[in-house]
Amino acid sequence: MSESKLFKSIVIGALTGAIISMFDRKTREHTIEMSKKVKDTVIYYAKNKDELQHIIEEKLDEVQELYDNASDNINTIVHKIEEVKELPNTIQNIVSDTKNAFTNNVIEK
């Protein structure tokens, strides 16, 4: 029951804010201008559905390419992190091998 009141209150508040903002002349003119542009755009794409479909397909391709690039970048980062995690062991082995080489060299002399 309270969820219902919350939603109704939000809608009423939004409508009240919209009505009050329309008292400002510049806001009213801008809103009318934008509404006309939206109406013209909707009418244009309603008549040119193929063009709208083409635009949507292009945007989907762009999103897919962005996803693929991000996925590749994440995989590269994960691979580099794994390499960095292995680095201390590699350094330790090099130090140990160097130590052994010097120790063996000293013992032989």
Secondary structure as GFF3:
##gff-version 3
##sequence-region A 1 109
A	DSSP	alpha_helix	2	21	.	.	.	ID=ss1
A	DSSP	alpha_helix	25	47	.	.	.	ID=ss2
A	DSSP	alpha_helix	49	108	.	.	.	ID=ss3
###
